[in-house]
Structure formats: C-alpha cells, structure tokens
Amino acid sequence: MAMYDNHRPTAELQALDAAHHLHPFTDGDALNRKGARIITRAKGVWLTDSDGHQILDGMAGLWCVNVGYGREELARVASEQMLQLPFYNTFFQTSHPPAIALAAKLAQLAPGDLDHVFFNGSGSDGNDTNIRMVRRYWQALGQPERSVIISRWNGYHGSTMGAASLGGMKGMHEQGGLPIPGIAHIDQPDWWSEGGEMSPEEFGLARARLLADKIEEIGPSKVAAFIAEPIQGAGGVIIPPETYWPEIQRICDAYGILLIADEVITGFGRTGNWFGSQTLGIRPDIMTTAKGLTSGYVPMGASIVSRKVAEVINGSDEFAHGYTYSGHPVAAAVALENLRILEEEHIITRVREVTGPYLKAAWEQLTEHPLVGEARITGMMGSIALTPHKASRAKFAAKAGTVGLICRERCFANNLVMRHVGDRMIISPPLVITEEEISLLMTRARLALDQTLDIVR
Ligand code: PLP
C-alpha cells in the first residue's frame, strides 16, 4: 500500500501542496491562487487528474515517457532488481551486471564510434559531467588552456550551475549569477523569429558561421567544445534550417574542437531514429542522454562517449568525477527493459514510417489557422508559432508568452497537455501514440486555437 491517499479531495491536496511543496519552474503566486493540477494515474498516452478528467498527454510528461505510461514490464524489472541488488556503486573499480549490460547496449545502439558510457542521474548532471570530461580530455592531452565551451542562447541544457551556464536561458542566468566562467554563447538558428529578410538556407549558414567567429574571437587554442541540442526543445522546438548542422560539423572538424550533442530530448526515438544526431546528420564526440533512456520511469542519464575521448579519459590519471547513483542498478535494469520494448515493438520505426508522417501532415495544416505562422515537426517533436500577422512574422503587442499561456490554458480546458514557450506551442507526445489519438490531439489543438483566437481578437 502506498503511503499516501490517491483519493483525497482535490482542494485538500492543492492546499497541502501549496503549503509545503516548492515546485520547479512554477509561478508561486499562480500556484497559491489556482492550485496545482494533480495527476493521479496514467496509461498509454492518457493522464487522469484528481477530478477524474482524462487528459491526452501531448508532452510525454516532460518529453520523456517514450513507451507510454503503465508498462507493467518496467515495474516488474524494477521490483526484481530491487530484490536482487537494489544498490551498489560503480566507483573504485566495482561494477554490476545491469550497468555492464546497459553500457554495452548503448554502445551498440549509438552511431559511429560512440562506444563508452558514463552514467549520470539526469540530463543536467550529465552536462556537468560533459563539462568536466572535455576539460579533462584537453588537459590530459597537454592543452589545459583549451577549456572554453561554446553553446547557444535559448538552448537548454539543465538546471545545475554548469548545465544552466551552458544553457542560454537569460532568465535563469539572471537569477543565479550565471554563467560560470569559461562558457560563451552564440545566437540560435530560429529562422521564424530572427531570420529577417534572409532565406532559411542563408540564415542557417549565417548562424552556423557565428561559431567560427566566436572561436576566432576567443582564440582557437582556448576552445574545448561546442554543445547544442540537435533540435532545441525547451527553447520552443526550433528545427534548424537544413544548412545549419553540416556547417556546424564542418567548423568543429576544421578547428578540431569536440562536438557534444545534447540528446536528452532527441534521444531514443523522438526524431524517428534512435538519436537526433542520426536524423540531423551530426557526428558528435559525446551525446548527453536521459529522459527517454528509461522513459522517465526512474531517473537516469548517460553520457555516451567516443572511443577517441574515452581512451584519453581512461588512459590518464583517474577521472575525479562521479555520482553515487552513476549506473544505479534499478535504473539500469529499467533502461534495458525500456530499450527492449522500443526495439522489439518497432516503436521508433513506426514513428519514422507511420505515425510521424501522419502527425506531420496534420500538424503542417495548422498553418491554415489564422493564428499560426510557422508549423514545424520532426518525428514526435513539433511546434507552432502564434502570430497576429503571418506575412510579416509579427509578434503580439502583449508581453511575449501572454497568448501562448492563453492557448495552453485552452488546451488544458479541452483535456490536452500542450506546452507553450513564449508564443510558441509545442508538442512531444509519447512515441506509442496511435493515429486515432493523433487525430484527437489535432481536434483538441484546433479547438484550443479557435478559442484563443476568440479571446485575443
Ligand atoms: N538537456 C536538454 C536538452 C533538456 O531538454 C533537459 C531537460 O529538459 C536537460 C538537459 C536537463 O535534464 P534533467 O531535467 O533530466 O536534468
């Protein structure tokens, strides 16, 4: 029996929640006034809240429940592993079968020579691992001055000091005295908002070349790595122009700097391949993964590292870094089972060949709606830009995010979870969503857009 009451009245739960629970990324004032939405159970793509509403989860939780909710196999392996070996560490020359098997499995799934794994507890501390690892790499090669990591404004890499510094969320930097030293940012490839008169192709090249400019500005001998999400997620699902990534890859290769692909969202099928790097044609030296690794059933992250980098890290003095829960046996067992489900049920192939194209066709039709400018989607991650005037790609007069928030509230009211980033609406449903559920998602999204239009007109 769980030590909590799933059937307590909503108002009581909300009051208790507001009294004691500090929430991540939540407006405390709104929480006190309106109370949290309380989710009590879930199955497939469906959430149930404390008032009994059935809500279609268009965000897979936080972009993570790739195999959908309520998979009994995952509960079973977690329970079996807890009885077998609930914890042991991987420090000081020790290991255990679940971590060994998972590292080998990830090495098999990852592209190119990415065949070593450092386990983390989440995406944020994974990116902290990456900062430490690339600095250690260059130090071990006798180039300790190569320590600067370049990332992008409006990128998101997590909430720890290191990861939030890599991220380009100015609001986060302002609240925490960030970024830490040794991090530099370049502008993002968001053509819709920032492309001006350029074509998407010209803009993609121009934004990629900012990396070369920044490397020259800092001094090529001081730059350790570039990190980016193949497709920005929390920044608003910004799908870069096709010219962007090939030019970034060329610049990283030309200057010999390491390339870190933050695949925390794009990993494990979201873009229709195992990894976003495969979809976007990127050859990273390190990939940050988390979320879909366990479909969010338990926390776990993994930095998947190239042989070239791993040999240097392993071949020098001990890498003085690690987390108590690096390679946690229960998380590793759940991850292995989750990967088995993704593979044996051909879930990623279905996203690439069936449900992804079906959703794309419906999603792109949203540009016919008077409020929608751009509608872009890759696999199971997409966004729409809301605008008062499509041709000029104008922004609303109201403070950025006002209209997006209205639309998000209308989605909730129609039992659909869709998130807003400023005045962009984003989706990232569980990968197991069916065509019928996609149709329902689209009907509810259109209804929410119509209602938003009525309010803002
Ligand atoms: N990197 C990316 C691209 C993310 O989207 C996120 C979370 O959304 C993170 C890192 C941080 O991961 P976590 O919240 O597991 O620490």
Boltz pocket constraint, residues with backbone or C-beta under 6 A from the ligand:
constraints:
  - pocket:
      binder: B
      contacts: [[A, 62], [A, 121], [A, 122], [A, 123], [A, 124], [A, 125], [A, 127], [A, 156], [A, 157], [A, 158], [A, 159], [A, 229], [A, 233], [A, 234], [A, 262], [A, 263], [A, 264], [A, 265], [A, 290], [A, 291]]
      max_distance: 6.0
